[in-house]
Amino acid sequence: MDNENLLKEQVTSMPRIGDTAPDFEALTTKGKIKMSEFAKDKWTVMFSHPADFTPVCTTELSGFAERKAEFDALNTELLGLSIDSIHAHLGWVQNVRENTGVYFDFPIIADIDMKVSKLYGMLQPNESETAAVRAVFFIDPSKKIRLIMYYPLNVGRNMDEILRVLDALQVSDEKGVAMPMDWKRGEKVICPPPKSLDALNDRLADDSVEKITWYLAKKDI
């Protein structure tokens, strides 16, 4: 099988929402990790970037670094990746720190053999066969993949959106509710729709929720 067809086959078998995060061992800027043992009892946001010492990637990883305290507050570990050597990673981290004062204080996987990139469908042949696209995997403490984002090589990610959906996933899990479009913490959430006539009648009689219609109701949490 030629390289292009092999990559296409790997893309079609990429992890999906609800799958257990594929396990791997890798060298990072903070030492060796094993995915199944990483960030015990915490969420993980794993993100790939095309290459070190590139402009868009520098803005993105700086964004993660500058807002790391917000991820910490959401009980979340950051985990970066690109198809570069550990020496390139270390040189880039130091170069950015010297020039901007921003320190990438989270592990970055040195995926020089592309093992993790292939495992997670980060290599997409119609975009690039040698650079990972800008993927983001949201992985909960049980190691289940809960949300996936993909961006092309030439468009940087939205850090506000990454933090927003992470918060939304956690609140949804905790409260058993759903989130409307553009939801942010402090705004009303969506109540689960009734599943029986008794539940429907209870909903119609409940003055504590905002009823747009019988199947769409919102409440404060």
C-alpha positions in Angstrom: 0.0 0.0 0.0 1.5 3.4 -1.0 1.9 6.2 1.5 -1.1 8.2 0.4 -3.5 5.3 0.6 -2.0 4.3 4.0 -2.7 7.8 5.3 -6.2 7.8 3.9 -6.9 4.5 5.6 -5.7 5.9 8.9 -7.9 9.0 8.5 -11.0 6.9 8.1 -10.2 5.0 11.3 -9.4 8.1 13.3 -10.9 8.2 16.9 -14.4 9.5 17.2 -16.4 11.2 20.0 -17.3 8.6 22.6 -14.2 6.4 21.9 -11.6 5.7 24.5 -8.5 7.8 23.7 -6.0 5.5 22.0 -3.1 4.7 24.3 0.5 5.5 23.4 3.9 6.2 25.0 5.8 9.2 23.9 8.7 11.5 24.7 7.7 15.1 25.6 9.3 18.3 26.8 8.5 17.2 30.3 9.7 13.6 30.0 8.0 10.4 28.9 4.3 9.9 29.2 1.8 7.1 28.7 -1.6 8.4 27.6 -3.6 6.0 29.7 -1.8 7.2 32.8 -1.5 10.9 32.0 -3.5 13.4 34.0 -5.0 11.0 36.5 -8.5 12.2 37.6 -8.3 15.2 35.3 -9.4 16.3 31.9 -6.9 16.5 29.0 -6.9 18.9 26.1 -4.5 17.4 23.6 -3.7 19.6 20.6 -1.4 19.3 17.6 0.3 22.0 15.6 2.0 21.7 12.2 5.6 22.7 13.1 7.9 24.5 15.6 9.3 27.9 14.8 6.3 28.9 12.7 4.2 32.0 13.2 0.6 30.7 13.6 1.8 27.9 15.9 3.7 30.4 18.0 0.6 32.5 18.6 -1.5 29.4 19.4 0.9 27.8 21.9 1.5 31.2 23.4 -2.3 31.4 23.8 -2.4 28.1 25.6 0.5 29.1 27.9 -0.9 32.5 28.7 -4.3 31.0 29.7 -3.0 27.9 31.4 -4.4 29.1 34.8 -7.9 28.9 33.3 -7.3 25.3 32.2 -5.9 24.6 35.7 -9.1 26.0 37.2 -11.1 23.6 35.0 -9.0 20.6 36.3 -7.5 20.2 32.9 -4.0 19.3 31.7 -2.6 20.6 28.4 -0.7 18.3 26.0 0.8 19.6 22.8 2.2 17.7 19.8 4.0 18.2 16.5 6.1 16.1 14.1 9.4 17.7 15.4 12.2 16.4 17.5 12.5 17.0 21.2 15.5 19.2 20.5 13.4 21.4 18.1 10.7 21.6 20.8 13.2 22.7 23.5 14.8 25.2 21.2 11.4 26.7 20.2 10.2 26.9 23.8 13.4 28.7 24.8 13.3 31.0 21.7 9.7 32.1 22.5 10.5 32.6 26.2 13.6 34.8 25.3 11.7 36.9 22.8 8.3 37.2 24.4 8.5 36.1 28.0 5.9 33.4 27.4 6.9 30.0 28.7 5.2 26.8 27.3 4.9 25.1 30.7 3.1 22.0 29.5 4.4 18.8 27.8 4.8 18.9 24.0 5.0 15.5 22.4 8.0 14.9 20.0 6.1 12.8 17.4 9.1 12.5 15.0 7.9 9.1 13.8 4.3 10.3 13.4 3.0 7.5 15.5 0.6 9.5 17.6 -0.4 11.8 14.7 -1.4 8.7 12.7 -3.2 7.1 15.7 -5.3 10.2 16.2 -6.0 11.1 12.6 -3.9 14.3 12.8 -2.3 13.7 9.4 -4.8 14.4 6.6 -3.3 13.8 3.1 -5.3 16.5 1.3 -3.9 19.1 3.7 -0.4 17.7 4.3 1.3 14.3 4.5 4.1 15.5 6.7 2.6 18.1 9.1 -0.2 17.5 11.6 -3.3 19.6 11.2 -4.5 21.8 14.1 -6.5 19.1 16.0 -7.9 19.4 19.5 -9.1 16.4 21.5 -11.1 16.9 24.7 -10.6 13.9 26.9 -12.4 13.4 30.2 -10.9 11.7 33.3 -12.2 8.3 32.2 -10.1 8.8 29.0 -13.2 9.1 26.8 -13.0 11.5 23.9 -15.8 14.0 24.4 -15.2 16.6 21.6 -12.9 17.0 18.6 -12.0 20.1 16.7 -10.0 20.3 13.4 -8.5 23.4 11.9 -6.5 23.7 8.7 -2.8 24.7 8.7 -3.4 28.3 7.8 -6.1 29.3 10.4 -5.4 29.5 14.1 -7.7 28.2 16.8 -10.1 30.3 19.0 -8.9 30.0 22.6 -12.2 31.4 24.0 -14.1 28.6 22.2 -11.8 25.9 23.4 -12.3 27.1 27.0 -16.0 27.6 26.5 -16.7 24.1 25.3 -14.5 22.6 28.0 -16.5 24.4 30.6 -19.8 23.4 28.9 -18.8 19.8 28.9 -18.0 19.8 32.6 -21.1 21.7 33.6 -23.3 19.4 31.5 -21.8 16.3 33.1 -22.2 17.8 36.6 -25.8 19.1 36.2 -27.3 16.7 33.7 -28.3 19.5 31.3 -27.6 20.6 27.8 -26.1 23.9 26.5 -27.7 26.3 24.0 -25.8 27.9 21.2 -23.0 30.3 22.5 -23.6 29.2 26.1 -21.2 30.8 28.7 -20.9 30.2 32.4 -23.6 32.2 34.2 -26.2 31.9 31.4 -29.2 29.6 31.5 -28.9 26.0 30.5 -31.4 23.7 28.7 -33.5 21.3 30.7 -33.8 17.7 29.3 -37.1 17.4 27.4 -39.9 15.4 29.0 -40.1 11.7 28.1 -43.6 10.9 29.3 -47.0 12.7 29.6 -46.6 13.0 33.3 -43.2 14.6 32.9 -44.7 16.9 30.2 -47.5 18.0 32.6 -45.0 18.6 35.3 -42.9 20.7 33.0 -45.9 22.8 32.0 -46.8 23.4 35.6 -43.2 24.3 36.6 -42.8 28.0 37.1 -39.1 27.8 38.0 -38.1 27.2 34.3 -38.3 29.5 31.3 -40.5 27.6 28.8 -40.0 28.6 25.2 -42.2 25.6 24.3 -42.9 22.3 26.0 -39.8 20.6 24.7 -37.5 23.7 25.0 -37.1 25.1 28.5 -34.2 26.8 30.2 -33.2 27.3 33.8 -30.5 28.9 35.9 -27.9 26.7 37.7 
